[in-house]
Amino acid sequence: MRSTLPLLLTIKKPTSFPSKSLLHSIPRSIPDHPVLQLIDQCQSPSSLPNLQSLHSHLLSLPHLISDPSVQIKLIRAYAACGDVSYARRMFDEISHKTTIFFNVMIRGYVTHRRHRDALLLFSHMGRGQINAKPDHYTYPCALKACSGSGDLAVGRQVHAIVGKLGLDSNLFVGNTLITMYSLCACSGDAFRVFGEMSHRDSVSWNAMIAGFAHGGLLDRAIEVCKEMVTVGRPKPDAGTMASILPAMENAPSENITFIKKVFDAMPKKGLISWNAMIAIYANNSMAAEAIELFNDMEKDGVEPDVVTLASVLPACGDLSAFDLGKQIHELIRKKRMCPNMVLENAVMDMYANCGCLKDAREVFDGMRERDVVSWTSIISAYGMHGCGLDAVRLFEQMQESGLRPDSIAFVSVLSACSHAGLLSEGKYYFHCMTNKYHINPKVEHYACMVDLLGRAGCIEEAYDFIIRMPIEPNERVWGALLGACRVHSDMEIGLIAADNLFKLVPTQSGYYVLLSNIYAKAGRWGEVMSVRRVMLSKGIKKVPGCSNVKLGNRVHTFHVGDTSHPQSEKIYEKLDALFGRMKDLGYVAATDTALHDVEEEDKEGHLSVHSEKLAIAFVLINTRPGTPIRITMNLRMCGDCHHAAKLISIITEREIILKDTNRFHHIDHGVCSCGDYW
């Protein structure tokens, strides 16, 4: 006898399959038959061999294999196991197809992102001799296919049909319409559907929030979320947290506060909600809050997953929370979560941002596979730590491995050249990017080149480079030039850079301070006072410098002259003792870096209580001898603190790792990795 499915007749029966005698010995109704129950358990690609074996046995049971409900089960199972093509073969060989056959096959296509195939099959329904007509299960699947393929035209046609049939009042159909319009960048249409719905559930609200968020309409997403809270039914849930997440990158603080209140009000917080809130903090440079929330999550008994760890690891790096980062890495090993490139890249970045370049390299070397992100991360790590030549060698190795560097990879290598003063290498890679790889430079690349030239003292060349740029220079480009003018005391070009910056970002305090410092370095105190008067008249305040230290489960923050810490008395006592020993080693306060029009003695006093020094003293009195000191700063490290840290490393025999806004300073036995070039 020739089978309609010859492929499956050759499949051998697994030894664990029930015997034929057992299957025939007990009379059963079709839904309860043991073979069918086993078919229902085939839901993943690993189950495909079992499914094929079960199907082979069904071929010898005509009363089952000819039953439409059994045929539907098989089609659904093959799709669930990933063999959508074979599911379609079965579908095509069935002569009398009802609507449910089409629904199962269309859903199978949509699940496996074969959206065009789904829409093509949908278009055949109700045509010619096919009597099967779409129903309220078909249309949502068709709309999902429109969403996935971005086919707005077909989506509008489907919307018109469901409107005529009165199915647009169906909750499931309405929710899918919102999603379809949102993903096709028609948030206005989505909101109109949302407004016309007589009944909404949490899916409706969350779909609308996600629609605005993905469309870049961040304020509208927050507005809908606030309305949902005000209405009170349904209450925000895990889906709400996940939907609002794209709207919460670089979000205003009031929006973050509102979402945290929503999160706190949830009676039961699942993993998705915790992950979303941690990611919101991490994406808004609120590393301390992200870490605190991660600790709360563990106390609440919720077990972190890959998403959680990939979100909290960057926060550990931002705060130099090495101990917690290392614990997370151990957890990843214990749970055998790797190989996982996303997670491994996050671990590598964490170590690099905690100043542990060796550990970062070990993670990189241990990866089975590496993508451009992996290579870019390790290149950037070497650049931040001042190892420019190593960064360049890694960049060459990446190219030799067959990977094509992208624009971000070039930003990393150009930045590494800038940090290490590799002027000729930086010029070569900029040329290589444009001429060999035909990558059009972006403003980030131009900013790197200006920084590279400026740090090397080529101020006029850097200015000419900006003038010749084919795109409009932004704040970062002019800011790099102004910073270089401060270092090399070039007042003429510095004034030009400052003038452009004040037009672009008239309220950014940092650039006023840089200009003030240029004047102060030249002893032109009248101009310094003029800059300060302008700042005062515009209500612009200097960003206060701060230094963060992670000790135990707490982040300790210090500001200049800070006396608010409970251990302030001990901290200042320790500082006094250190200054005494530093002076024995020849320390003289670098009062020229204070840049205040005051007496030398007052300058020295101001320098002595900079936040970096307070943070170092705090770590010294709270950790055992030999423990590395890790400090993260929000501003560039001043010259006096840099000199003092080198002497303290000799006195205390400690490694001091300071991360400022530009780079890392690894100070050991009086020598800094930056080579005093920063």
C-alpha positions in Angstrom: 0.0 0.0 0.0 1.4 3.4 -1.0 1.2 5.9 1.8 0.5 9.6 1.3 3.3 10.3 3.7 6.1 8.0 2.5 8.8 9.7 4.6 7.3 8.7 7.9 6.8 5.0 7.0 10.6 4.5 7.2 10.9 5.9 10.7 11.8 3.3 13.3 9.7 3.0 16.4 11.5 4.1 19.6 11.8 1.4 22.2 9.8 3.4 24.7 6.8 3.6 22.5 3.7 1.5 23.7 3.2 -1.7 21.9 0.4 -2.1 19.3 -1.2 -4.9 21.4 -1.5 -2.4 24.3 -3.0 0.3 22.1 -5.6 -2.0 20.6 -6.4 -3.9 23.8 -8.2 -1.0 25.5 -11.1 0.6 23.7 -10.8 4.4 24.0 -12.4 7.5 22.6 -10.3 9.4 20.1 -9.4 12.4 22.4 -8.2 10.0 25.1 -6.1 7.7 23.0 -2.6 7.4 24.4 -0.9 8.2 21.1 -2.8 11.5 20.9 -1.8 12.4 24.5 1.8 11.8 23.6 1.5 14.0 20.5 0.2 16.8 22.7 3.5 16.6 24.6 5.6 17.3 21.4 6.1 21.0 21.7 9.8 21.6 20.8 12.4 20.7 18.2 13.9 18.1 20.4 10.5 16.3 20.3 10.5 16.0 16.5 11.9 12.4 16.3 9.2 11.2 18.8 6.5 13.0 16.9 7.6 11.4 13.6 7.5 8.0 15.3 4.0 8.6 16.7 2.8 9.7 13.3 4.2 6.6 11.7 2.1 4.5 14.1 -1.0 6.5 13.4 -0.7 5.6 9.8 -1.6 2.0 10.8 -4.7 3.2 12.6 -7.0 4.4 9.8 -9.8 5.4 12.2 -7.5 7.9 13.9 -5.4 9.2 11.0 -8.5 10.1 9.0 -10.1 12.0 11.9 -9.9 15.8 11.3 -9.2 16.5 15.0 -6.2 14.2 14.8 -4.9 15.8 11.6 -5.2 19.2 13.3 -3.2 17.9 16.2 -0.4 16.6 13.9 -0.2 19.9 12.0 -0.1 21.9 15.2 2.6 19.5 16.6 4.8 19.7 13.6 4.7 23.5 13.6 5.4 23.5 17.4 8.4 21.2 16.8 9.8 23.6 14.2 9.0 21.6 11.0 6.7 24.1 9.5 7.3 22.9 6.0 6.1 19.4 6.8 3.1 20.8 8.6 2.3 22.6 5.3 2.7 19.3 3.4 0.1 17.7 5.6 -2.2 20.7 5.3 -2.0 20.6 1.5 -2.9 16.9 1.3 -6.1 17.3 3.3 -9.0 17.6 0.8 -11.7 19.1 3.0 -10.2 21.9 5.1 -12.3 23.8 7.6 -11.4 27.2 9.1 -9.6 25.6 12.0 -7.1 24.0 9.7 -6.3 27.4 8.2 -6.0 29.0 11.7 -3.6 26.3 12.9 -1.4 26.6 9.8 -1.4 30.5 9.8 -0.6 30.5 13.5 2.3 28.1 12.8 3.7 30.4 10.2 3.4 33.5 12.4 5.0 31.7 15.4 8.1 31.0 13.2 8.1 34.5 11.7 7.1 33.4 8.2 4.7 36.3 7.9 4.5 36.4 4.2 3.5 32.8 4.0 0.9 33.4 6.6 -0.6 36.3 4.7 -0.5 34.4 1.4 -2.4 31.5 3.0 -4.9 33.9 4.6 -5.6 35.4 1.2 -6.7 32.0 -0.1 -9.5 31.6 2.5 -13.0 31.8 1.1 -11.9 31.9 -2.5 -12.8 29.5 -5.3 -13.8 26.1 -3.9 -12.4 26.9 -0.5 -15.3 27.2 1.8 -13.3 28.0 5.0 -13.9 31.6 6.0 -11.8 33.7 8.4 -13.2 34.0 11.9 -12.3 35.9 15.1 -9.3 33.6 15.6 -8.0 34.1 12.0 -8.0 37.9 11.9 -5.7 38.4 14.9 -3.2 35.9 13.4 -3.4 37.8 10.1 -2.8 41.1 11.9 0.2 39.7 13.7 1.6 38.7 10.3 1.0 42.3 9.1 2.9 43.5 12.2 5.8 41.2 11.6 6.1 42.0 8.0 5.3 45.7 8.3 2.6 45.3 5.8 0.4 48.3 6.7 -1.7 48.1 3.5 -2.9 44.6 4.2 -3.3 45.5 7.9 -5.7 48.3 7.0 -7.7 45.9 4.7 -8.1 43.4 7.5 -9.1 46.2 9.8 -11.8 47.3 7.3 -13.1 43.7 7.1 -13.3 43.1 10.8 -15.1 46.5 11.1 -17.7 45.4 8.6 -18.2 42.1 10.4 -18.4 43.8 13.8 -15.4 41.9 15.1 -13.4 45.0 15.9 -15.3 45.0 19.2 -13.7 41.7 20.0 -11.1 42.3 22.7 -8.5 40.0 21.2 -8.9 41.6 17.7 -8.8 45.1 19.2 -5.6 44.3 21.0 -3.9 42.9 17.9 -5.0 46.0 15.9 -3.3 48.2 18.4 -0.1 46.2 18.2 -0.2 46.1 14.4 -0.6 49.9 14.0 2.0 50.5 16.6 4.6 48.3 15.0 3.8 49.8 11.6 4.7 53.3 13.1 1.0 54.5 13.1 0.6 55.3 16.8 -2.3 57.7 16.0 -4.3 54.9 14.5 -3.4 52.6 17.4 -4.6 55.2 19.9 -7.8 55.6 17.9 -8.5 51.9 18.1 -7.7 52.0 21.8 -10.1 54.9 22.4 -12.9 53.1 20.5 -12.7 49.9 22.5 -15.7 49.4 24.8 -13.7 47.1 27.1 -9.9 47.0 27.7 -7.8 44.6 29.6 -4.2 44.8 30.7 -3.1 43.7 27.3 -4.9 46.6 25.7 -3.2 49.2 27.9 0.2 47.5 27.7 0.0 47.3 23.9 -0.8 51.1 23.7 2.0 51.9 26.1 4.4 49.8 24.1 3.2 51.3 20.9 4.0 54.9 22.0 7.3 53.7 23.6 8.5 52.0 20.4 7.4 54.9 18.3 9.6 57.3 20.3 6.6 59.1 21.8 7.9 58.8 25.3 5.7 61.4 27.0 2.6 59.8 25.5 3.7 56.3 26.8 4.0 57.8 30.3 0.6 59.6 29.9 -1.2 56.3 29.1 0.5 54.6 32.0 -0.6 57.3 34.3 -4.1 57.1 33.0 -4.0 53.3 33.6 -3.0 53.9 37.2 -5.8 56.6 37.6 -8.5 54.3 36.2 -7.4 51.5 38.5 -8.8 48.7 36.3 -6.9 46.8 35.3 -3.9 47.5 37.5 -0.4 47.8 36.0 1.4 44.4 35.8 4.6 42.8 34.6 3.5 43.5 31.0 3.2 47.2 31.9 6.7 47.3 33.2 8.1 45.5 30.1 6.0 47.8 27.8 7.2 51.1 29.4 10.9 50.0 29.4 11.8 51.4 25.9 10.4 54.8 26.9 12.6 55.0 30.0 16.1 55.5 28.5 17.5 58.9 29.5 14.1 59.6 31.1 13.3 62.6 33.3 13.7 61.9 37.0 10.0 62.5 37.6 9.1 59.7 35.1 11.5 57.3 36.8 10.0 58.2 40.2 6.5 57.6 38.9 7.4 54.2 37.5 9.1 53.2 40.7 5.8 54.0 42.5 3.9 51.8 40.1 6.5 49.0 40.7 6.2 49.4 44.5 2.4 49.2 44.3 2.4 45.8 42.7 1.2 43.3 45.2 3.2 40.5 43.7 6.3 41.3 41.7 7.5 38.6 39.2 10.8 38.3 37.5 9.8 40.4 34.5 8.8 43.4 36.7 12.1 43.2 38.6 14.1 43.0 35.4 12.3 46.0 33.9 12.8 48.2 36.9 16.5 47.2 37.2 17.0 47.9 33.5 15.3 51.3 33.9 17.7 52.3 36.6 20.7 50.9 34.7 19.7 52.7 31.5 19.4 56.1 33.3 22.9 56.0 34.9 21.4 55.2 38.3 23.8 52.4 39.1 23.5 52.6 42.9 19.7 52.2 42.6 20.0 49.3 40.2 22.3 47.4 42.5 20.1 48.2 45.6 17.1 46.9 43.7 19.0 43.7 42.7 19.8 43.1 46.4 16.1 43.6 47.3 15.1 41.2 44.5 17.3 38.5 46.1 15.9 39.2 49.5 12.4 38.8 48.1 13.3 35.3 47.0 13.1 36.0 43.2 15.9 34.1 41.4 17.7 36.2 38.7 17.9 35.1 35.1 20.2 36.0 32.2 18.3 39.2 31.6 18.6 40.3 35.2 22.4 39.7 35.3 23.0 41.3 31.9 21.2 44.4 33.3 22.9 44.7 36.7 26.5 43.9 35.5 26.9 47.3 33.8 25.7 49.0 37.0 28.5 47.1 38.9 31.0 48.4 36.4 29.7 52.0 36.6 30.2 52.0 40.4 33.3 49.8 40.4 31.4 47.4 42.6 34.0 44.7 42.0 32.9 42.3 44.8 29.3 42.2 43.7 30.3 41.8 40.0 32.6 38.9 40.9 29.8 37.2 42.9 27.5 37.5 39.9 30.2 36.0 37.7 30.5 33.1 40.2 26.7 32.7 40.0 26.8 32.5 36.2 29.5 29.8 36.4 27.5 27.9 39.1 24.3 28.0 37.0 26.3 27.2 33.8 24.7 30.1 31.9 27.5 30.3 29.5 28.3 30.1 26.7 26.1 33.1 26.2 27.7 35.9 24.2 25.5 38.7 25.7 26.2 37.6 29.2 29.9 37.1 28.6 30.2 40.5 27.0 28.5 42.0 30.0 30.9 40.2 32.4 33.9 41.4 30.4 32.6 45.0 30.5 32.0 44.8 34.2 35.6 43.7 34.9 37.0 46.3 32.6 34.9 49.1 34.2 36.0 47.9 37.6 39.6 48.4 36.6 40.3 44.6 36.3 41.7 44.5 32.8 43.3 41.1 33.4 40.0 39.5 34.5 38.3 41.1 31.5 40.9 39.6 29.2 40.5 36.1 30.8 36.7 36.3 30.0 37.4 37.3 26.4 40.0 34.6 25.9 37.6 32.0 27.3 34.8 32.8 24.9 34.0 30.1 22.4 32.6 32.6 20.0 33.1 36.3 19.7 31.2 38.9 17.7 32.2 42.5 16.9 30.7 43.6 20.2 33.1 41.3 22.1 36.1 42.6 20.2 35.0 46.2 20.5 34.5 45.8 24.3 38.0 44.4 24.9 39.6 47.0 22.6 37.7 49.8 24.5 38.8 48.3 27.8 42.5 48.4 26.8 42.0 52.0 25.6 40.4 53.2 28.8 43.3 51.7 30.8 45.9 53.5 28.7 47.2 50.4 26.9 46.9 51.9 23.4 49.3 49.6 21.6 47.6 46.5 23.0 44.2 48.0 21.8 45.7 48.5 18.3 47.0 44.9 18.3 43.6 43.6 19.2 42.0 45.6 16.5 44.3 44.1 14.0 43.6 40.6 15.4 39.8 41.2 15.0 40.4 42.0 11.3 42.6 38.9 10.9 39.8 36.7 12.4 37.6 37.6 9.5 35.3 40.0 11.3 34.6 43.3 9.7 34.9 46.3 12.1 31.8 48.5 12.3 31.6 52.2 13.1 31.6 51.6 16.9 34.7 49.4 16.7 36.5 52.3 15.0 35.3 54.7 17.8 37.0 52.3 20.3 40.3 52.1 18.5 40.4 55.9 17.8 39.6 56.6 21.4 42.4 54.1 22.5 44.9 56.0 20.3 43.8 59.3 21.8 44.2 58.1 25.4 47.7 56.7 24.6 48.9 59.6 22.5 49.2 57.4 19.4 48.8 60.2 16.9 50.1 58.5 13.7 48.1 55.3 14.5 44.9 57.3 15.0 45.3 59.1 11.7 45.9 55.8 10.0 42.8 54.1 11.3 40.6 57.2 10.5 41.9 56.9 6.9 41.4 53.1 7.0 37.8 53.5 8.1 36.9 55.8 5.3 39.0 54.4 2.4 39.2 50.6 3.1 35.9 49.9 4.8 34.0 52.8 3.2 32.4 53.8 6.5 31.2 57.4 6.6 32.6 59.0 9.7 30.0 60.1 12.3 30.3 62.9 14.7 31.7 60.4 17.3 34.7 59.7 15.0 35.3 63.4 14.4 35.2 64.0 18.1 37.8 61.2 18.7 40.1 62.8 16.1 39.8 66.3 17.6 40.5 64.8 21.0 43.5 62.9 19.6 45.0 66.0 17.9 44.2 68.2 20.9 45.8 65.9 23.5 48.9 65.7 21.4 49.1 69.5 21.4 48.2 69.9 17.7 45.6 72.6 18.6 45.6 74.5 15.3 45.4 71.2 13.3 42.5 70.1 15.5 40.7 73.4 14.8 41.4 73.2 11.0 40.1 69.6 11.2 36.8 70.9 12.6 36.5 73.6 10.0 36.9 71.0 7.2 34.3 68.6 8.7 31.5 67.8 6.1 29.0 67.6 8.9 28.1 70.2 11.6 30.3 69.8 14.7 28.4 69.2 17.8 29.0 69.8 21.5 31.4 66.8 21.9 33.6 68.0 19.0 33.9 71.6 20.3 34.1 70.3 23.9 37.2 68.1 23.0 38.8 71.2 21.5 38.1 73.4 24.5 39.5 70.7 26.8 42.7 70.5 24.8 43.0 74.3 24.9 42.8 74.2 28.7 45.5 71.6 28.9 47.8 73.4 26.5 46.8 77.0 27.5 45.7 78.1 24.1 43.4 81.0 24.9 42.8 82.2 21.4 41.3 79.0 20.0 39.8 78.2 23.4 37.6 81.3 23.1 36.4 80.2 19.6 35.5 76.8 21.0 33.8 78.2 24.0 31.8 80.6 21.8 30.5 77.7 19.7 29.7 75.7 22.8 27.7 78.5 24.4 25.5 78.7 21.3 25.0 74.9 21.3 24.5 74.3 25.0 24.1 77.7 26.7 23.3 76.1 30.1 26.0 73.5 30.3 28.1 74.5 33.3 31.2 72.4 32.5 32.2 74.5 29.5 31.9 77.8 31.4 34.2 76.2 34.1 36.7 75.1 31.4 36.8 78.6 30.0 37.2 80.1 33.5 40.1 77.7 34.1 41.8 78.8 30.9 41.6 82.4 32.1 42.7 81.5 35.6 45.7 79.5 34.4 46.8 82.7 32.5 46.2 84.8 35.7 43.4 86.8 34.0 41.2 87.0 37.0 39.0 89.8 35.6 37.9 87.5 32.8 37.4 84.7 35.4 35.0 86.9 37.3 33.2 87.9 34.1 32.5 84.2 33.3 31.3 83.6 36.9 28.9 86.6 36.6 27.5 85.3 33.4 26.9 81.9 35.1 25.2 83.6 38.0 23.0 85.7 35.8 21.9 82.6 33.9 21.4 80.6 37.0 24.1 78.1 35.9 25.7 76.2 38.7 28.9 74.2 38.6 28.4 70.5 38.9 29.9 69.5 42.2 32.6 66.8 42.0 31.9 63.6 43.8 33.7 60.3 44.4 31.9 57.0 44.9 33.1 53.9 46.8 31.3 50.6 47.0 31.9 48.9 50.4 29.8 45.9 51.4 26.2 46.5 50.1 26.4 50.2 50.3 27.7 53.0 48.0 29.5 55.8 49.9 29.5 59.2 48.1 31.9 62.0 49.0 31.9 65.7 47.9 34.6 68.3 48.3 35.0 69.3 52.0 32.3 66.7 52.9 31.6 66.4 56.6 28.3 64.6 56.4 29.7 61.0 56.6 29.4 59.3 60.0 33.1 58.6 59.9 34.1 62.2 58.9 36.2 62.7 62.0 38.3 59.6 61.4 38.5 60.4 57.7 40.0 63.8 58.3 42.4 62.4 61.0 43.6 59.9 58.4 44.1 62.6 55.8 46.1 64.8 58.2 48.4 61.8 58.9 48.8 61.1 55.2 49.6 64.7 54.4 52.3 64.7 57.1 54.0 61.7 55.5 53.4 63.0 51.9 55.3 66.2 52.8 58.2 64.1 54.1 58.3 62.6 50.5 58.5 66.1 49.1 54.8 66.8 48.4 53.9 70.3 47.6 50.3 71.2 46.8 49.8 72.0 43.1 48.0 75.2 43.8 48.1 76.2 40.1 45.5 73.4 39.6 43.1 75.0 42.1 42.5 78.0 39.8 40.9 80.2 42.4 41.7 83.9 42.8 42.5 83.4 46.5 45.6 83.2 48.6 47.9 80.2 48.2 47.1 78.9 51.7 43.4 78.9 50.9 44.1 77.1 47.6 46.0 74.4 49.4 43.2 74.0 52.0 40.7 73.6 49.2 42.8 71.0 47.4 43.4 68.9 50.6 39.7 68.1 50.9 38.9 67.1 47.3 36.4 64.2 47.2 39.0 61.7 45.8 41.2 62.3 48.8 38.3 61.8 51.3 37.3 58.6 49.5 40.9 57.2 49.6 41.1 57.9 53.4 37.7 56.3 53.9 38.8 53.1 52.2 42.1 53.0 54.1 40.3 53.0 57.5 37.7 50.5 56.5 39.7 47.8 54.7 42.6 45.5 55.5 46.1 46.3 54.4 46.8 45.4 50.8 43.2 45.7 49.7 43.0 47.6 46.4 41.3 51.0 46.6 38.6 51.5 43.9 37.0 54.9 43.4 34.7 56.2 40.7 34.4 59.9 40.0 32.0 62.1 38.1 34.6 64.6 36.9 38.1 64.6 35.5 40.8 64.0 38.1 42.7 67.1 39.1 46.5 67.2 38.9 47.0 67.6 42.6 44.9 64.6 43.5 46.7 62.6 40.9 50.1 63.5 42.4 48.8 62.8 46.0 47.4 59.4 45.0 50.8 58.3 43.7 52.4 59.2 47.0 49.7 57.6 49.0 50.2 54.4 47.0 53.8 54.4 48.1 53.0 55.2 51.8 50.3 52.6 52.2 51.6 50.0 49.7 48.2 49.9 48.1 47.0 49.8 44.5 44.7 52.7 43.9 42.3 52.4 40.9 40.6 55.7 40.1 38.1 56.0 37.3 37.3 59.5 36.2 35.1 60.6 33.2 38.0 60.2 30.8 39.8 57.0 31.8 41.3 54.7 34.4 44.3 55.6 36.6 46.0 52.4 37.9 48.4 53.8 40.5 50.9 51.3 42.1 54.1 52.1 44.0 53.9 55.7 42.8 53.5 55.0 39.1 50.3 55.6 37.2 49.2 53.6 34.1 48.4 56.9 32.3 52.0 57.9 32.3 50.8 61.4 33.4 49.1 61.7 30.0 45.4 62.4 30.5 
